Amino acid sequence: MRALALAALLTAAAAPAATADEPPLRAGVVPGSPPFVVSDNSDHLSGFTIDLFRAIAGRLKRPIVFTEAPLPALVADLTAGHLDVLAGPIQATPERSAEMLFTEGYVWSQYQFGTRKGLSIAKPADLRGKRLAVQAGTEYAEWAELNAPKYGFAVEKLATLAQVLAALRSGAADACLSDSPGLMAAAHDQDSLQANLDLPETRVQDAAAVANTNVELRDEIEDALICLKRDGTVARLSETWLGEKPGAEDLQKMVVPGYGVPGLAGYDAKPRKTHCAS
């Protein structure tokens, strides 16, 4: 994994100090989701999402506490009030916008296949007779289960993305299906892996989410995110963790009008009045 110290340094530089009087921001993240959520042998969390939300919490002048769990459990805890925010990245879809309130995104994502070097997936039919690894409980697992009979591949469901990538490296799987940022970062870090065919019709904003009733917190988090986009923090963290410098049309730099994700439930087109002074 790329330089953790650099990411931590960037975050520290971007985030004002939290105050002791504010309650902690309780943030849920999906474990084993590199490069967004990475845990070392001491259970220390790092990654693009972790560093970004430490910076967001800093701008809100609140401490932050992360909880790791599979996404369905995190959604249940958010609904029950045990979490304040799902830090993500969560694909902002119409179905999910009925359950939670999204901020605008901080990275584009679409479904993408990954393989070891030397094997190419140019079209879904190339999966015939192969073993496709996916993370259980995700939209990628749903796609695999739906399309396995059509294209004639076997589905290997594993608990975490890290395990999916390990299966690919070891040869236990021939290909995997996951999010494009994660696969591109894995291919950048590991010479034995490569990103293959993507499915552009699945492109969505990867974002954070709060409970449907918590409009005020959604707007506060999004204002902090916008400030971090404007000062270059999101782009720098992205380059550190994803391995590529984002362009002007990438969500790491692009500010979306209004609050939330246009076209989804909960989007608010009200003019933004973000003040970015520290």
Rosetta blueprint (number, residue, H / E / L):
1 M L
2 R L
3 A L
4 L H
5 A H
6 L H
7 A H
8 A H
9 L H
10 L H
11 T H
12 A H
13 A H
14 A H
15 A L
16 P L
17 A L
18 A L
19 T L
20 A L
21 D L
22 E L
23 P L
24 P L
25 L E
26 R E
27 A E
28 G E
29 V E
30 V L
31 P L
32 G L
33 S E
34 P L
35 P L
36 F L
37 V E
38 V E
39 S E
40 D L
41 N L
42 S L
43 D L
44 H L
45 L E
46 S E
47 G L
48 F H
49 T H
50 I H
51 D H
52 L H
53 F H
54 R H
55 A H
56 I H
57 A H
58 G H
59 R H
60 L L
61 K L
62 R L
63 P L
64 I E
65 V E
66 F E
67 T E
68 E E
69 A L
70 P L
71 L H
72 P H
73 A H
74 L H
75 V H
76 A H
77 D H
78 L H
79 T H
80 A H
81 G L
82 H L
83 L L
84 D L
85 V E
86 L E
87 A E
88 G E
89 P E
90 I E
91 Q E
92 A L
93 T L
94 P H
95 E H
96 R H
97 S H
98 A L
99 E L
100 M E
101 L E
102 F E
103 T L
104 E L
105 G L
106 Y L
107 V E
108 W E
109 S E
110 Q E
111 Y E
112 Q E
113 F E
114 G E
115 T E
116 R E
117 K L
118 G L
119 L L
120 S L
121 I L
122 A L
123 K L
124 P H
125 A H
126 D H
127 L H
128 R L
129 G L
130 K L
131 R E
132 L E
133 A E
134 V E
135 Q E
136 A L
137 G L
138 T L
139 E H
140 Y H
141 A H
142 E H
143 W H
144 A H
145 E H
146 L H
147 N H
148 A H
149 P H
150 K H
151 Y H
152 G L
153 F L
154 A E
155 V E
156 E E
157 K E
158 L E
159 A L
160 T L
161 L H
162 A H
163 Q H
164 V H
165 L H
166 A H
167 A H
168 L H
169 R H
170 S H
171 G L
172 A L
173 A L
174 D L
175 A E
176 C E
177 L E
178 S E
179 D E
180 S H
181 P H
182 G H
183 L H
184 M H
185 A H
186 A H
187 A H
188 H H
189 D H
190 Q L
191 D L
192 S L
193 L E
194 Q E
195 A E
196 N E
197 L E
198 D E
199 L E
200 P E
201 E E
202 T E
203 R E
204 V E
205 Q E
206 D E
207 A E
208 A E
209 A E
210 V E
211 A E
212 N L
213 T L
214 N L
215 V H
216 E H
217 L H
218 R H
219 D H
220 E H
221 I H
222 E H
223 D H
224 A H
225 L H
226 I H
227 C H
228 L H
229 K H
230 R H
231 D L
232 G L
233 T H
234 V H
235 A H
236 R H
237 L H
238 S H
239 E H
240 T H
241 W H
242 L H
243 G L
244 E L
245 K L
246 P L
247 G L
248 A L
249 E L
250 D L
251 L L
252 Q L
253 K L
254 M L
255 V L
256 V L
257 P L
258 G L
259 Y E
260 G L
261 V L
262 P L
263 G L
264 L L
265 A L
266 G L
267 Y L
268 D E
269 A L
270 K L
271 P L
272 R L
273 K L
274 T L
275 H L
276 C L
277 A L
278 S L
